[in-house]
């Protein structure tokens, strides 16, 4: 049975059979917004929602080693503040980001992840000590997590390759973006971090939401300033 992650919870990456979870993906699933429109509200209008799943990799001294976020982000936006531009494969080949979904599910939850980052902990650069995962609503600019019909993040073991997931073997853990007031006005969510501890990898759920003005750069700077352990 999948672990239902709660804010602040720490878990070992250990499967039910006692072996270590080393190859998995972190996926995010969310819905587009549907609202009544037209005369007497008889027409349904669908509003695309662009949520971005991203991660950054940090060394033991708190320095930024690598990043993984959509290549669609404007190059000049990031080089002006000293951050790398978007890409879909980490430098060490341990993590891969699927194509950017700019719409969300339409017509209800299809049960599939809209964006995925695959992880192979056995390939992670030994210099990397922590990996942070986070979400940003890129557009529309007036949308927050409270207005999205649903959003969930999960860690799954899978069959296939990093770039070609054939089948989900098991959902290891899931974090539901709760529908409560902490998400009102918030468009950025620092989900959690993978971190090394005594030679093993562990995961800590963070679950802190912020208004970062639909700007991924602000979320990265926030993590670097306030969340490095």
PyMOL commands that set and color helices and strands:
alter all, ss='L'
color gray80, all
select helices_A, chain A and resi 39-41+75-79+121-123+145-147+181-183+216-226
alter helices_A, ss='H'
color red, helices_A
select strands_A, chain A and resi 3-4+10-12+23-30+33-37+43-47+50-59+64-68+95-97+115-120+128-139+151-161+164-176+188-197+200-210
alter strands_A, ss='S'
color yellow, strands_A
deselect
rebuild
show_as cartoon
